[in-house]
Amino acid sequence: MNNPRLAGRYAKSLLDLATEQNQVDTVCADMKWILSICKSNPDFVSLLRSPIVKPSTKEKILTSITGGKVGNITGAFIKLLVIKARESNLPEIAATYVDQFNAIRNIHKVKITTAAPISDEMKETIMTNVKAAAQPGQTFEVDTQIKNELIGGFVLETGGVLVDASILRDLKDIQKQFMNNDYLHRIR
């Protein structure tokens, strides 16, 4: 049910309203909170997308979850989504809002994936190199993940660029060389 055009339009409308009322940062914090709920609880997303659950029930559940935890603009926006039967698109709209907010504030996401938890010193070293290659005035939001299958090293993703400095990639490269028999013709 991914609809990027719809999500973009609703997120842009919410961003415009938040800008008019000087609540852009507050609404962004609310959208990040909603995204964290959606990522940590797949049952919540299933509830939003369920055609069986009545809209009035969905509104009550959303109000009980968000009541007192989100601002007035976000609460009214969620009610609007329920009225328009667009509550199933809430996760996509929240993600698109955060992306549009980041574009306005010149914030770029950096995703660092490692095999083991990364120390703050190592993260700072990596970010120093990223900042050195970036244009002046850019700020970065760092997200770290752990994937044991990398064995060692790291994978860095930012702005459509992927830097794979993992042991897993090195092993796959060696496997390709053996599969292609790159060294066989040199023996003769």
matplotlib code that plots the C-alpha trace (Angstrom):
import matplotlib.pyplot as plt

x = [0.0, 2.9, 1.7, 4.6, 2.6, -0.1, 2.4, 4.3, 1.2, -0.1, 3.4, 3.9, 0.5, 1.4, 4.8, 3.2, 0.7, 3.5, 5.5, 2.6, 2.3, 6.0, 5.6, 7.9, 10.3, 7.5, 5.6, 8.9, 9.5, 5.9, 6.4, 9.7, 7.9, 5.1, 7.8, 9.5, 6.1, 5.5, 9.0, 8.9, 5.3, 4.2, 0.8, 0.1, 0.8, -1.4, -4.2, -3.9, -4.1, -6.9, -10.1, -12.0, -11.4, -13.9, -12.6, -14.2, -12.3, -9.0, -9.6, -10.1, -7.0, -4.9, -6.2, -5.4, -1.9, -1.1, -3.1, -0.9, 2.2, 1.9, 1.1, -2.2, -1.3, -0.3, -3.3, -5.7, -3.8, -4.2, -7.9, -8.1, -6.4, -9.0, -11.9, -10.4, -9.7, -6.0, -4.8, -3.2, -0.7, 0.4, 3.8, 4.6, 3.4, 5.5, 8.6, 8.0, 7.5, 10.8, 12.5, 11.1, 12.0, 15.6, 15.7, 14.7, 17.2, 20.0, 20.2, 21.6, 21.2, 24.2, 23.7, 26.6, 26.2, 28.7, 29.2, 29.5, 28.5, 30.6, 32.5, 31.8, 35.4, 35.1, 31.8, 33.4, 36.3, 34.0, 31.8, 34.9, 35.8, 32.2, 32.1, 35.4, 34.0, 30.7, 29.8, 30.0, 26.8, 25.6, 24.6, 24.3, 21.9, 23.7, 21.9, 23.8, 22.8, 24.4, 24.5, 26.5, 26.9, 29.3, 31.9, 33.9, 34.4, 31.5, 29.0, 28.3, 25.3, 24.7, 23.2, 22.9, 26.6, 27.5, 30.9, 31.3, 34.4, 33.2, 35.0, 31.9, 32.4, 36.1, 35.3, 32.7, 35.3, 37.7, 35.0, 34.3, 38.0, 38.1, 34.9, 36.2, 39.6, 41.3, 44.6, 44.5, 45.8, 48.8, 50.0, 50.8]
y = [0.0, 2.3, 5.5, 8.0, 10.7, 10.7, 10.7, 13.5, 15.7, 15.1, 15.6, 18.8, 20.1, 19.3, 20.9, 24.1, 24.3, 23.6, 26.4, 28.9, 28.2, 27.9, 24.3, 22.6, 21.2, 20.0, 18.3, 16.7, 15.3, 13.9, 12.3, 10.7, 9.4, 7.9, 6.3, 4.7, 3.2, 1.9, 0.4, -1.2, -2.5, -4.1, -4.9, -1.1, -0.8, -3.8, -2.2, 1.0, -0.9, -3.3, -2.9, -4.9, -2.4, 0.5, 4.0, 5.1, 2.3, 3.3, 6.9, 5.9, 3.7, 6.4, 9.0, 6.8, 6.1, 9.7, 11.6, 14.0, 12.8, 14.8, 18.4, 19.8, 20.0, 16.4, 15.3, 17.2, 15.8, 12.2, 12.8, 14.2, 11.1, 8.9, 11.1, 10.9, 7.1, 7.6, 6.4, 3.4, 5.8, 7.3, 5.6, 6.7, 10.2, 10.5, 9.2, 11.7, 14.6, 13.8, 13.6, 16.9, 18.5, 17.2, 18.6, 22.0, 22.0, 20.5, 17.5, 14.4, 10.8, 8.7, 5.0, 3.1, -0.7, -2.8, -6.3, -5.3, -2.2, 0.8, 3.0, 6.7, 7.4, 5.2, 6.8, 10.2, 9.2, 8.0, 11.2, 13.4, 11.8, 12.2, 15.8, 16.5, 15.2, 17.0, 20.5, 23.3, 23.9, 20.3, 18.6, 14.9, 12.6, 9.3, 6.0, 2.9, -0.7, -4.0, -7.0, -9.9, -11.3, -8.5, -10.3, -7.1, -3.6, -1.3, -0.3, 3.4, 4.8, 8.5, 10.5, 7.6, 6.6, 3.2, 2.5, -1.2, -1.7, -5.0, -8.4, -10.0, -8.0, -8.9, -12.6, -12.3, -10.6, -13.4, -16.0, -14.3, -14.4, -18.1, -18.7, -16.8, -18.6, -15.2, -16.8, -19.9, -18.3, -16.8, -20.2, -21.5]
z = [0.0, -0.6, -2.2, -2.4, -4.3, -1.7, 1.2, -0.4, -0.8, 2.8, 4.2, 2.3, 3.5, 7.1, 6.7, 5.3, 8.2, 10.7, 9.1, 9.3, 13.0, 13.8, 14.9, 12.3, 14.9, 17.2, 14.4, 13.2, 16.7, 16.6, 13.2, 14.4, 17.5, 15.3, 13.0, 16.0, 17.0, 13.5, 13.3, 16.8, 16.6, 13.3, 14.8, 15.0, 11.3, 10.6, 12.6, 10.6, 7.3, 8.4, 6.4, 9.1, 12.0, 11.9, 11.4, 14.7, 16.5, 14.8, 15.8, 19.5, 19.4, 17.8, 20.3, 23.2, 21.9, 20.9, 23.5, 25.3, 23.5, 20.3, 19.6, 18.6, 14.9, 14.8, 16.7, 14.3, 11.3, 12.5, 13.0, 9.4, 8.1, 9.8, 8.4, 4.9, 5.3, 4.8, 8.2, 6.5, 4.9, 8.3, 8.4, 4.8, 5.5, 8.7, 6.9, 4.0, 6.4, 8.1, 4.7, 3.6, 7.0, 6.5, 3.0, 4.2, 7.1, 4.9, 7.2, 5.5, 6.9, 7.4, 8.1, 9.6, 9.7, 11.7, 12.8, 16.5, 18.4, 17.3, 19.8, 19.9, 19.0, 15.8, 14.9, 15.3, 13.1, 10.4, 10.6, 10.5, 7.1, 5.9, 6.9, 5.2, 1.9, 2.3, 1.3, 3.9, 5.9, 5.8, 9.0, 9.5, 11.4, 12.2, 12.4, 13.5, 12.9, 13.8, 11.3, 12.5, 8.9, 8.0, 10.2, 10.6, 9.1, 8.3, 5.6, 5.2, 3.3, 2.7, -0.1, -2.5, -1.9, -0.4, 1.0, 1.8, 3.9, 5.4, 5.7, 4.1, 0.9, 0.8, 1.1, -1.7, -3.9, -3.2, -3.9, -7.3, -8.2, -7.5, -9.4, -12.4, -12.2, -12.6, -11.5, -13.7, -16.9, -15.1, -13.9, -17.5]

ax = plt.figure().add_subplot(projection="3d")
ax.plot(x, y, z, "-o")
ax.set_aspect("equal")
plt.show()
